[in-house]
């Protein structure tokens, strides 16, 4: 009888320890603090952003959030320009940094760095034109590796 009670108490302690460890692990799991994607919807002061992996995030953009616009291919904010929320549009690429101190059901942005969709299209067009200046454009029909001809 004492053995059963001890066995029960031991199991209860083990289960409690596992639950406590699981709770701590869940609490320590890193929350999303930033994400990159394309704006799919704008409603009031809220953006919906679809990441490249297909996740949908809604984020509220308070009036004190930092909004910057950079050119495609830029690696830093040295040439970034400040923009208004109304300058953002569906299709723009954005990096959203969330405010870790924000409260509420919808996450709030602390900073948004945008690459305008029309800037991306202009860069792609310029790249195509540059490639056309460099040589022949078209599809490869055959390759002769022995003679080095295409």
N, C-alpha and C positions, 0 to 999 in steps of 0.2 A: 504494500500500500504506500509506504514512504517512497519506494522507488518510483511508482507511478506519478506521485505528486512532484518529485524532483525532476523526473523526465518531462512532465508537463511544463514546469517552471523553466527548465532549460530551453525547451522549444519556444516558449513564449518570449524569452529573452532574445533568442536568435532571430525570431520573426520581427521583433521590435527593432533590433539592431539593423536588420536588412531594410526595413521601412525607413528608418532614420537615414541610412546611407543613401537610399534612393531619393529621398526628399532633398538632401544636401546636394546630390549630383544634379538633380533637376534645377535647383535654385542657382547652381553655379554654371549651368549651361549658358553659353554666351548668347545674348539676344542680338538680333540683327541691328547693327548700328548705322549701316549704310548699304545702299544698293544702286545698281546701274541698270538702266533700261530705257524704254521708249514710252512717252506719254500716250496713253490710249483714251483718256477722258479727262475733262476738266469740268468740275461742278462747283460753283461758288469759289471757296478758297481751298478746295480739295482736289488733288491730282490722283489719278489712277495710273500706275506705272507697271508695265509688263517687263520683267527682266528677261535676259537672253535665255534663261533656263525655263521660262514659261510661268514663273510665279507672278501673281498679281498683288501689288501693294497699293493701299490707299494711304495718302499722307496729307495732313492738313498743313497749309502754308500760312503761318501767322505773318502779320504785317512787318514784324521785326526780323524775319528770316533774311539771310544774305542770299541774294540772287545774282549770279554771275553768268556771263556768256563768253565762251571761248571759241576759237576757230578749230576746225577739225585737225587733229594731229598734235595740238598743243599739249605739252607735258606739265606745264605749271600755270599758275594764275598771274604771271607777271604782265601779260597782255590782256587779261580779262577785263570786260566792261560790266558795270553794274546795270541790271535791267529791272523792269517792273514785272510783277506777276502777270499782268495783261500781255506781256511780250511772249510768254510761253504759249505753245500751240501743240495740238495733237500731232504726233510724229516726231517731235523733238527728242533727242537723246539727252538723258539727264543722269547725273550722279547726285543722289539724295543722301545727305548726312542728317541723321535724326537727332533731335534734342533729347539727351539722356535724362534731363530733369522735367520733361513735359509730363503732364498727367492727363488722363482722359482716355476714352475708348479708342480714338483714332490717333496714331502716332503723329508727332509734329516735326516738321523739317526745321533744322537750324540753318542749313545751307543747301542750296541747289546750284549745281554747275551745269549749264545747258550748252549743247551744241545744236544750233538750229538746223532743222531738216533741209532748208534751202541752202545753207552753207555746205552741208554734206553733198548735196546734189551738184553744186557748183564745183566743189573740189573733185568729185568723180568725173565731171565733164572736162575739167582742166587736165586731169590725169589721162583721160582718153585721148584728148587732143595732143598731149605731149608724146604719148606712145605712137600716135600716127605720124608725128614729125620724125621720129627716130628710125622708121623703117616701114616695111610692108605690113599692112594689116590684113587679116583674114584667117581662115581656118587652115590648119596643116593637113595636107592630103597624103603626104608620104614622108618617111625619114629614111635616109641611107646612112647608117652609122659608119660604114666602112669608108665612104668617100667624104663624110661630114657635110652632107647636103640635106636640106629640108625642102 
